[in-house]
Amino acid sequence: MALLEVRDLKTSFKTDDGIVQAVDGLTFSVEKGRTVAIVGESGCGKSVTCLSIMGLNPRQNTITSGEAIFKDRDLLTLPAEEMRKVRGNEISMIFQDPMTSLNPVHTIGRQLLEAVQLHEKLPKQAARRRALEMVKAVGIPRAETRLDDYPHQFSGGMRQRVMIAMALINNPDLLIADEPTTALDVTTQAQILNLMNQLQRDFGSAIILITHDLGVVAETADEVLVMYAAKAIEQGDYSDIFYRARHPYTWGLLSSLPRLAQGAELKPIPGAPPSLLRPPPGCRFHLRCAYAFDRCRTDVPPLQPAPDGSAHLDACHLDEAAKQRGAEEILGRITVGGRL
Amino acid sequence: MIRYIIRRLLWAVVLFISVTLATYLIFYIIPVDPARLAAGKAASPHDVQVVAHRLYLDRPIYEQYLHFLDRLVLHFDLGYSYANRQDVRETVLNAAPITASLVLGAVVVWMLIAVPVGVYSALRPRSLGDRAAMTGVLTGISVHPVWLGLIASYILGYKLNLFPIQGYCAFTGRAPGEACGGPIDWFYHLIVPWFVFAVLYAAFYVRMIRSTVLETLNEDYVRTARAKGAPERRVLVHHVLRNAMLPVVTMLGMDVALALGGAVLLEQVFGLPGLGYVALHSLFQYDYPITLGVVVFASILVIVFNLIVDLLYAWIDPRIRLA
C-alpha cells in the first residue's frame, strides 16, 4: 500500500462568475521515499491539488471530493483537529516564495520552535537544540546566532533553507514542495534541489514536487504527473515521460526546455491555457495542439494505459503510431548524449 | 537604535520650531494690537506704549520669537495671559488633564469596540454580522460628533437623568469650591463624552482593522503557519493580529494627535474646561499667550506621541529597527 493514495480528487471554487473546477479527477499515489512531480503551466491546478490534500484551501467557497488515503485515513474527510495534527507533523509543505512565507515579525528560531512545539510537548531547550540541528542540516552558516535573526536578515536561498528546515523538523513521512525553487536564481536552485535530495535520503520522506520546470523534474523525480487545465493528461515514471512521452502537450513542454546545445531551437507552445470557468469541450488542449483532429474537439479523451501494459497513462486520441513517432522526434530534439 | 532615536529627536526639534513659528506669524498678521488688549480698557496711549515695550511687542518679529523661545526653553515659561494675568503655563497644565482624560478614555473605548468588531468582520466577510458592522461604520462616520454629543446629553442626561448633562470632575479628588471629585465622579462624568467621541473613530478603525486583517489572512506566512499545524486561534493571534496591527499602531499615534483637535468641539458640548475650551476662549479674546501656550503644549504632545509610535513600531516590527 502506498503512503498516499489520491483517487479521483476534484476541487472546485465558487466564485462570483461561477464554479471554477480547479482540479478535475486526479488519481495518483506516492510511495514511501519516492518523489512524485506534478508538472504543468501556471493555473493548471498543481498547487490546488496539494492544498486540497493538506486541507488548506479556503473553507467558505471550496468543494472537494474524492479520496486522499494517507496511512489508512482519508485526509479529505478527517476532522479539523485530526487534520491539524497531521499538518506539519506527518505531512509538511514548502512554498514557492521564501520571501513572503516566513512571518516577518518573529525570529527564525521562534518559528522553528513553534513547528516543534505544536506537535510535541518538548521543553524549550530541547526544542531549540532540535531547531539548531535542523538549521545546521540545511546548511545555514553560523546557525547558533542566526536562530535569533529575523527573516528579512536572510537571503532568498537561505530563507528557503529555513523553510525546508521547518518542514522537516518533525521528520514528516511526506513533504509537499510547491515550486520550491521558482523564486530562486539558478545556482541557488541547484543547491536547494541537492539539499532536498540529500535530506530525502537521510530522512526517508516521500516528496510531492510541484513545478513547471522540467529541468527540476529531471533532477529529482521518480514519477511524473503532467497536468493541463485541471486534468492529468499524462502520467508515468521518470523515463516514461522523458523518453517515451505520448501526449502532444508533454512534447510541447519538453521542446520548450531551453537547451544550450547548438542548433536546438526553443519551441514554445503557442497560445495560453483555457479558462477553467468555461473549459473547452473535448480535449482541453485541442485549441493549442498541432495534432488536433475533429474528434479532439468533441470527445474528452480518457486517461488510459499505454499498450505495453505499464503504469504509463495518457489522455490523447492520437493513434499508437503517431504517438510513437512524436515521442521519437521529441527525444531526438532534446537529448544531447546520455540523460537529456 | 540609538542613532534612530537621535535622528527622530532632531526631527522633533525642527517640527516644534516650525509649528510655533507658524502660530507666531499668524498672530503677527492678525490686525489686532495685543499691547492695547494687555494694557486694559482705560489705558492711555502712553500706557499702551509702556506695555508694548515690556512685552517686547515693539521689537521686530524675529526678536519677539527668539525671546519667546528663550523664555520657553531656558525657563519653561510661557508668560502671562493678556486677559486675566494668569500664568499661561499653569492655565495650560490645569486644562491638560481634562483633555487627556477625554482623549485617552475615548481611545480606549474606540479600540475596545474596533478591534473585536473589525477582526470579527474580517473573519466572516459578507456575513450578516459583517454587513451589520459595516452599516454601523457608515452611520458612525456620517454622524457628526457635536450633534451626537448634544443628542446624547439631552436624552441620557436631561430626559433620562442617567448621566450628568455636562461638567468635569477631577480624578484626584474634590478641590475646594468644586461640586464633585474622585475617580468615580470622574468616570461617571466622562462616560458619555468618551462614547460620543469614540463613535467616529471606532467606525474608521473597524473599517481599517477589517481590511488589514483580511489582507494579512491572505499572506503566505499565514498559510505557512497553518501548514505547520497551528490551530486557528494561534494563527489568528500570533501570526495575523501581530502583523495586522502594524498599520493600526501608526494610525493610532497620528489620530490621538488629531483627536486633540476634535476635543475642541466636544469640550464645548460637554462643558469640559480642557485645552480646547481654553484655546477657543483665548482666540475670541485675542489672548495670544494662552493660544500660543496651548499650541506649544499640543505640538509637544503630538511630537511625543509620534515619537512613541515610531519607537513602538520599531519594537513590534523588526524590519524597521535596522532601517
Interface residues (C-beta under 8 A of the other chain):
Chain A: M54 L56 E81 R84 K85 V86 R87 G88 N89 S92 M93 F95 D97 T100 S101 L102 N103 P104 V105 H106 T107 E114 A115 L118 H119 Y150 H152 Q153 M163 M166
Chain B: E219 D220 Y221 R223 T224 A225 R226 A227 K228 G229 A230 P231 R234 H238 H239 R242 N243 L246 I316 D317 P318 R319 L322
